């Protein structure tokens, strides 16, 4: 890999809920970890986890995006802060299709399911009884599995979309 690709792969970012009860980190592109304030997991329920994790996913994605552009700026020397506006019909078609793209991931046991549309609208589903069945470390592992699957699904779908629009028969 080149320097930019290496640095992007090595990025690490963190995010926390506003009350600090749940914290997450992303490193090495798709490794997501989760931590809870002491004793909080044992007092929460699945619906509360769903709401907090959906908000946390959004915050983590914002942190990742900021770090991505900071890294691009550092490596290239350009003041890169966002993507260029679409300039061709293909670019517009790609941007619109990417915004509608839905990525999904779930834990191996199916207790945690994540989805995101356009990397903006996050949905988290936690199966009833999960908090009683899994301790906080097991739950964190389940979230990590689901997140890794979602991230890989997103990257795979983006690659197929790029091929379809820019290189494929329709491109």
PAVEX-891199 format. One line per field, with one value per atom (N, C-alpha, C): residue number from 1; x, y, z; residue in one letter; atom name. Coordinates in steps of 0.1 Angstrom, whole numbers, plus 5000, padded with zeros to 4 digits. Atoms other than C-alpha are relative to their C-alpha. Layout:
N
seq	[NUM/...]
X	[X/...]
Y	[Y/...]
Z	[Z/...]
type	[A/...]
atom	[CA/...]
***
This chain:
171
seq	[1/1/1/2/2/2/3/3/3/4/4/4/5/5/5/6/6/6/7/7/7/8/8/8/9/9/9/10/10/10/11/11/11/12/12/12/13/13/13/14/14/14/15/15/15/16/16/16/17/17/17/18/18/18/19/19/19/20/20/20/21/21/21/22/22/22/23/23/23/24/24/24/25/25/25/26/26/26/27/27/27/28/28/28/29/29/29/30/30/30/31/31/31/32/32/32/33/33/33/34/34/34/35/35/35/36/36/36/37/37/37/38/38/38/39/39/39/40/40/40/41/41/41/42/42/42/43/43/43/44/44/44/45/45/45/46/46/46/47/47/47/48/48/48/49/49/49/50/50/50/51/51/51/52/52/52/53/53/53/54/54/54/55/55/55/56/56/56/57/57/57/58/58/58/59/59/59/60/60/60/61/61/61/62/62/62/63/63/63/64/64/64/65/65/65/66/66/66/67/67/67/68/68/68/69/69/69/70/70/70/71/71/71/72/72/72/73/73/73/74/74/74/75/75/75/76/76/76/77/77/77/78/78/78/79/79/79/80/80/80/81/81/81/82/82/82/83/83/83/84/84/84/85/85/85/86/86/86/87/87/87/88/88/88/89/89/89/90/90/90/91/91/91/92/92/92/93/93/93/94/94/94/95/95/95/96/96/96/97/97/97/98/98/98/99/99/99/100/100/100/101/101/101/102/102/102/103/103/103/104/104/104/105/105/105/106/106/106/107/107/107/108/108/108/109/109/109/110/110/110/111/111/111/112/112/112/113/113/113/114/114/114/115/115/115/116/116/116/117/117/117/118/118/118/119/119/119/120/120/120/121/121/121/122/122/122/123/123/123/124/124/124/125/125/125/126/126/126/127/127/127/128/128/128/129/129/129/130/130/130/131/131/131/132/132/132/133/133/133/134/134/134/135/135/135/136/136/136/137/137/137/138/138/138/139/139/139/140/140/140/141/141/141/142/142/142/143/143/143/144/144/144/145/145/145/146/146/146/147/147/147/148/148/148/149/149/149/150/150/150/151/151/151/152/152/152/153/153/153/154/154/154/155/155/155/156/156/156/157/157/157/158/158/158/159/159/159/160/160/160/161/161/161/162/162/162/163/163/163/164/164/164/165/165/165/166/166/166/167/167/167/168/168/168/169/169/169/170/170/170/171/171/171]
X	[5008/5000/5009/4993/5010/4998/5001/5014/4985/5014/4978/4992/5007/4963/5004/4995/4985/4994/5004/4975/4985/5014/4938/4997/5003/4939/5004/4995/4957/4992/5007/4932/4993/5008/4916/4992/5008/4887/4991/5009/4864/4988/5011/4830/4993/5008/4808/4986/5013/4772/5002/4998/4767/5001/4999/4763/5012/4988/4795/4997/5003/4777/5005/4996/4786/5011/4989/4819/5003/4997/4829/5013/4988/4861/5001/4998/4870/5014/4986/4904/5002/4997/4919/4988/5011/4889/4987/5013/4864/4999/5000/4873/4994/5008/4847/4999/5001/4849/4990/5010/4823/5003/4998/4826/4989/5011/4801/5005/4997/4803/4997/5002/4806/4986/5014/4773/4989/5011/4753/4994/5005/4749/4989/5009/4732/4987/5012/4706/4993/5007/4697/4991/5008/4673/5003/4997/4673/4996/5004/4654/5009/4991/4677/5013/4988/4707/4998/5003/4691/5002/4999/4687/5014/4986/4721/5010/4991/4739/4998/5003/4722/5006/4994/4732/5015/4986/4767/5006/4995/4771/5002/5000/4763/5012/4989/4788/5014/4988/4815/5003/4998/4810/5004/4996/4813/5015/4986/4846/5009/4992/4858/5002/4999/4850/5010/4991/4868/5014/4986/4899/5004/4997/4898/5005/4996/4899/5012/4988/4925/5012/4989/4947/5003/4998/4942/5007/4993/4952/5014/4986/4983/5009/4992/4995/5002/4999/4987/5004/4996/4994/4989/5012/4960/4991/5010/4933/4987/5012/4909/4991/5009/4878/4987/5012/4851/5002/5000/4844/4997/5003/4844/4985/5014/4809/5000/5000/4798/5000/4999/4807/4995/5005/4796/4987/5012/4764/5003/4996/4782/5002/4998/4793/4987/5013/4757/4993/5006/4744/5006/4994/4770/4996/5004/4763/4986/5014/4726/4998/5001/4730/5006/4993/4755/4991/5008/4731/4988/5011/4704/5005/4995/4727/4997/5002/4718/5010/4990/4745/4994/5005/4737/5011/4991/4755/4993/5006/4745/5010/4991/4762/4998/5001/4769/4987/5012/4740/4987/5012/4716/4994/5006/4710/5001/4998/4724/5000/5000/4715/5001/4998/4727/4997/5001/4718/5002/4998/4726/4996/5003/4712/5008/4992/4736/5010/4991/4759/4995/5006/4734/4989/5012/4703/5003/4996/4713/4988/5010/4691/5007/4994/4700/4989/5009/4680/5007/4994/4688/4988/5010/4668/4996/5005/4646/5007/4993/4663/5015/4985/4698/5008/4993/4708/5001/4999/4699/5009/4992/4716/5015/4985/4749/5005/4994/4772/5005/4996/4786/5011/4989/4817/4995/5006/4797/4992/5008/4774/5009/4991/4803/5006/4995/4817/4989/5011/4783/4999/5000/4782/5012/4989/4817/4999/5002/4808/4990/5010/4777/5006/4994/4797/5010/4990/4825/4993/5008/4799/4994/5006/4781/5011/4989/4814/5004/4996/4824/4989/5011/4790/5000/4999/4793/5011/4989/4827/4998/5003/4816/4990/5010/4785/5005/4994/4805/5008/4991/4830/4992/5009/4802/4993/5006/4785/5010/4990/4817/5003/4999/4822/4989/5012/4787/4999/5002/4787/5012/4988/4823/5007/4993/4836/4992/5008/4808/4994/5007/4787/4992/5009/4764/5009/4991/4794/5005]
Y	[4988/5000/5012/4987/5036/5006/4994/5060/5004/4997/5073/4988/5012/5039/4994/5006/5027/5009/4992/5057/4999/5001/5054/4986/5013/5017/5000/4999/5026/5010/4990/5053/4994/5004/5051/5012/4989/5071/4995/5004/5071/5009/4992/5084/4995/5004/5084/5007/4994/5090/5013/4987/5126/4998/5003/5111/4992/5008/5090/4986/5013/5058/4989/5010/5040/5007/4995/5045/4989/5009/5030/5005/4997/5029/4992/5006/5021/5000/5000/5010/4989/5009/4992/4998/5000/5000/4994/5007/4976/4994/5006/4967/5010/4991/4982/4994/5005/4979/5009/4994/4989/4999/5001/4998/5008/4993/5008/5005/4995/5029/4989/5011/5006/4998/5003/4989/5004/4994/5007/4989/5011/4976/4992/5008/4957/5007/4993/4984/5005/4995/4991/4989/5009/4974/5000/5001/4964/5013/4988/4995/5011/4990/5018/4998/5004/5000/5004/4997/5004/5015/4986/5041/5006/4995/5048/4995/5005/5026/5006/4994/5041/5015/4987/5076/4999/5002/5063/4997/5004/5048/5013/4988/5082/5009/4992/5100/4994/5006/5074/5002/4997/5078/5014/4986/5116/5001/4999/5111/4993/5007/5086/5009/4991/5110/5012/4989/5139/4995/5005/5118/4996/5004/5105/5013/4987/5141/5006/4995/5151/4992/5008/5122/5003/4996/5130/5013/4987/5166/4999/5002/5155/4994/5008/5131/5008/4993/5152/5015/4986/5187/5009/4992/5198/5002/4998/5213/4993/5008/5184/4999/5000/5187/4992/5007/5170/4996/5004/5153/5012/4990/5174/4998/5001/5181/4992/5008/5158/5009/4991/5173/4994/5006/5148/4992/5008/5129/4987/5012/5097/5003/4996/5115/5002/4998/5126/4987/5013/5091/4992/5008/5076/5006/4994/5101/4997/5004/5095/4986/5015/5057/4997/5003/5058/5005/4995/5079/4991/5009/5053/4986/5014/5023/4996/5005/5002/4989/5010/4982/4994/5007/4956/4991/5009/4935/4994/5006/4911/4992/5008/4893/4985/5014/4856/4993/5006/4847/5007/4993/4872/5009/4991/4891/5015/4986/4923/5002/4997/4937/5015/4986/4969/5003/4997/4987/5016/4986/5021/5003/4996/5039/5013/4989/5063/5005/4997/5062/5012/4990/5086/4996/5004/5068/4986/5013/5041/4994/5008/5014/4989/5011/4990/4992/5009/4960/4991/5009/4941/4991/5010/4909/5000/5001/4907/4989/5010/4890/5000/5000/4899/5004/4995/4919/4989/5011/4889/4989/5011/4864/5002/4997/4882/5010/4989/4900/5011/4989/4933/4998/5004/4918/4992/5008/4893/5009/4991/4920/5009/4992/4942/4992/5009/4913/4999/5001/4909/5012/4987/4946/5001/5000/4943/4991/5009/4913/5007/4994/4931/5013/4989/4963/4997/5005/4945/4995/5005/4928/5011/4988/4961/5008/4992/4979/4992/5007/4951/5000/4999/4951/5014/4986/4989/5001/4999/4986/4992/5009/4957/5007/4993/4976/5012/4988/5008/4996/5005/4988/4996/5005/4972/5012/4988/5006/5008/4993/5022/4993/5008/4994/5002/4999/4996/5014/4987/5034/5005/4994/5041/4990/5009/5009/4989/5011/4985/5004/4998/4982/5012/4988/5010/5012/4989/5032/5007]
Z	[5000/5000/5000/4999/4996/5013/4987/5025/5003/4997/5022/5003/4997/5021/5013/4987/5050/5012/4989/5071/5002/4999/5063/5007/4994/5072/5015/4986/5105/5009/4993/5115/5012/4988/5150/5004/4995/5161/5011/4988/5192/5000/4998/5200/5012/4988/5231/5000/4999/5239/5008/4993/5253/5015/4986/5288/5004/4998/5284/5005/4995/5293/4990/5010/5260/4991/5008/5241/4990/5011/5208/4994/5007/5188/4987/5013/5152/4997/5004/5141/4989/5011/5111/4991/5010/5089/5004/4997/5103/5014/4987/5139/5010/4991/5162/5014/4986/5200/5007/4992/5226/5015/4985/5263/5006/4992/5289/5013/4987/5320/5010/4990/5351/5005/4995/5359/4991/5008/5332/4991/5008/5309/5007/4992/5337/5003/4997/5341/4988/5012/5305/4994/5007/5282/4985/5014/5245/4992/5008/5233/5003/4996/5252/4992/5007/5236/4985/5014/5201/4998/5002/5205/5001/4997/5220/4989/5010/5195/4986/5013/5165/5000/4999/5177/5001/4999/5186/4986/5013/5151/4991/5007/5136/5004/4994/5159/4996/5004/5151/4985/5015/5113/4998/5001/5117/5004/4996/5136/4990/5010/5110/4988/5012/5082/5002/4997/5099/5000/5000/5105/4987/5013/5070/4992/5008/5055/5006/4994/5081/4995/5005/5070/4985/5014/5033/4999/5000/5040/5004/4995/5059/4990/5010/5032/4987/5014/5001/5001/4999/5015/4996/5004/5002/5012/4990/5024/4997/5004/5018/5012/4989/5039/4997/5005/5018/4986/5014/4985/4991/5010/4954/4996/5004/4941/4987/5012/4913/4988/5012/4879/4987/5013/4853/5004/4997/4849/5007/4993/4860/5015/4986/4892/5008/4994/4899/5002/4998/4893/5011/4989/4916/5013/4987/4944/5004/4997/4942/5004/4996/4942/5013/4988/4970/5012/4989/4991/5003/4998/4986/5004/4997/4993/5014/4987/5023/5003/4996/5041/5013/4989/5067/5006/4993/5093/5012/4988/5121/5007/4992/5149/4996/5004/5144/5006/4994/5167/4996/5004/5151/5010/4990/5183/4998/5003/5170/4985/5014/5136/4997/5003/5121/4985/5014/5089/5000/5003/5074/4986/5014/5044/4998/5004/5027/5011/4989/5058/5009/4992/5074/5009/4992/5087/5005/4993/5112/5007/4993/5125/5008/4992/5153/5006/4994/5164/5009/4991/5195/5005/4997/5201/5014/4987/5231/5008/4991/5261/4998/5002/5249/5012/4989/5279/5011/4990/5302/4995/5005/5279/4998/5002/5272/5010/4992/5295/4991/5008/5284/4990/5009/5269/4988/5011/5249/4991/5008/5238/4991/5008/5227/4989/5011/5207/4989/5010/5190/4992/5007/5181/4991/5008/5168/4987/5011/5146/4990/5009/5132/4993/5006/5126/4989/5010/5108/4987/5011/5086/4992/5006/5079/4992/5006/5070/4987/5012/5046/4990/5010/5030/4993/5006/5025/4990/5010/5009/4988/5011/4987/4991/5008/4975/4993/5006/4969/4988/5011/4948/4988/5011/4927/4994/5006/4923/4991/5008/4911/4987/5012/4886/4991/5008/4874/4993/5005/4869/4991/5007/4858/4991/5008/4843/4992/5005/4835/4987/5013/4803/5000/5000/4814/5002/4997/4824/4989]
type	[X/X/X/X/X/X/X/X/X/X/X/X/X/X/X/X/X/X/X/X/X/X/X/X/X/X/X/X/X/X/X/X/X/X/X/X/X/X/X/X/X/X/X/X/X/X/X/X/X/X/X/X/X/X/X/X/X/X/X/X/X/X/X/X/X/X/X/X/X/X/X/X/X/X/X/X/X/X/X/X/X/X/X/X/X/X/X/X/X/X/X/X/X/X/X/X/X/X/X/X/X/X/X/X/X/X/X/X/X/X/X/X/X/X/X/X/X/X/X/X/X/X/X/X/X/X/X/X/X/X/X/X/X/X/X/X/X/X/X/X/X/X/X/X/X/X/X/X/X/X/X/X/X/X/X/X/X/X/X/X/X/X/X/X/X/X/X/X/X/X/X/X/X/X/X/X/X/X/X/X/X/X/X/X/X/X/X/X/X/X/X/X/X/X/X/X/X/X/X/X/X/X/X/X/X/X/X/X/X/X/X/X/X/X/X/X/X/X/X/X/X/X/X/X/X/X/X/X/X/X/X/X/X/X/X/X/X/X/X/X/X/X/X/X/X/X/X/X/X/X/X/X/X/X/X/X/X/X/X/X/X/X/X/X/X/X/X/X/X/X/X/X/X/X/X/X/X/X/X/X/X/X/X/X/X/X/X/X/X/X/X/X/X/X/X/X/X/X/X/X/X/X/X/X/X/X/X/X/X/X/X/X/X/X/X/X/X/X/X/X/X/X/X/X/X/X/X/X/X/X/X/X/X/X/X/X/X/X/X/X/X/X/X/X/X/X/X/X/X/X/X/X/X/X/X/X/X/X/X/X/X/X/X/X/X/X/X/X/X/X/X/X/X/X/X/X/X/X/X/X/X/X/X/X/X/X/X/X/X/X/X/X/X/X/X/X/X/X/X/X/X/X/X/X/X/X/X/X/X/X/X/X/X/X/X/X/X/X/X/X/X/X/X/X/X/X/X/X/X/X/X/X/X/X/X/X/X/X/X/X/X/X/X/X/X/X/X/X/X/X/X/X/X/X/X/X/X/X/X/X/X/X/X/X/X/X/X/X/X/X/X/X/X/X/X/X/X/X/X/X/X/X/X/X/X/X/X/X/X/X/X/X/X/X/X/X/X/X/X/X/X/X/X/X/X/X/X/X/X/X/X/X/X]
atom	[N/CA/C/N/CA/C/N/CA/C/N/CA/C/N/CA/C/N/CA/C/N/CA/C/N/CA/C/N/CA/C/N/CA/C/N/CA/C/N/CA/C/N/CA/C/N/CA/C/N/CA/C/N/CA/C/N/CA/C/N/CA/C/N/CA/C/N/CA/C/N/CA/C/N/CA/C/N/CA/C/N/CA/C/N/CA/C/N/CA/C/N/CA/C/N/CA/C/N/CA/C/N/CA/C/N/CA/C/N/CA/C/N/CA/C/N/CA/C/N/CA/C/N/CA/C/N/CA/C/N/CA/C/N/CA/C/N/CA/C/N/CA/C/N/CA/C/N/CA/C/N/CA/C/N/CA/C/N/CA/C/N/CA/C/N/CA/C/N/CA/C/N/CA/C/N/CA/C/N/CA/C/N/CA/C/N/CA/C/N/CA/C/N/CA/C/N/CA/C/N/CA/C/N/CA/C/N/CA/C/N/CA/C/N/CA/C/N/CA/C/N/CA/C/N/CA/C/N/CA/C/N/CA/C/N/CA/C/N/CA/C/N/CA/C/N/CA/C/N/CA/C/N/CA/C/N/CA/C/N/CA/C/N/CA/C/N/CA/C/N/CA/C/N/CA/C/N/CA/C/N/CA/C/N/CA/C/N/CA/C/N/CA/C/N/CA/C/N/CA/C/N/CA/C/N/CA/C/N/CA/C/N/CA/C/N/CA/C/N/CA/C/N/CA/C/N/CA/C/N/CA/C/N/CA/C/N/CA/C/N/CA/C/N/CA/C/N/CA/C/N/CA/C/N/CA/C/N/CA/C/N/CA/C/N/CA/C/N/CA/C/N/CA/C/N/CA/C/N/CA/C/N/CA/C/N/CA/C/N/CA/C/N/CA/C/N/CA/C/N/CA/C/N/CA/C/N/CA/C/N/CA/C/N/CA/C/N/CA/C/N/CA/C/N/CA/C/N/CA/C/N/CA/C/N/CA/C/N/CA/C/N/CA/C/N/CA/C/N/CA/C/N/CA/C/N/CA/C/N/CA/C/N/CA/C/N/CA/C/N/CA/C/N/CA/C/N/CA/C/N/CA/C/N/CA/C/N/CA/C/N/CA/C/N/CA/C/N/CA/C/N/CA/C/N/CA/C/N/CA/C/N/CA/C/N/CA/C/N/CA/C/N/CA/C/N/CA/C/N/CA/C/N/CA/C/N/CA/C/N/CA/C/N/CA/C/N/CA/C/N/CA/C/N/CA/C/N/CA/C/N/CA/C/N/CA/C/N/CA/C/N/CA/C/N/CA/C/N/CA/C/N/CA/C/N/CA/C/N/CA/C/N/CA/C/N/CA/C]
***
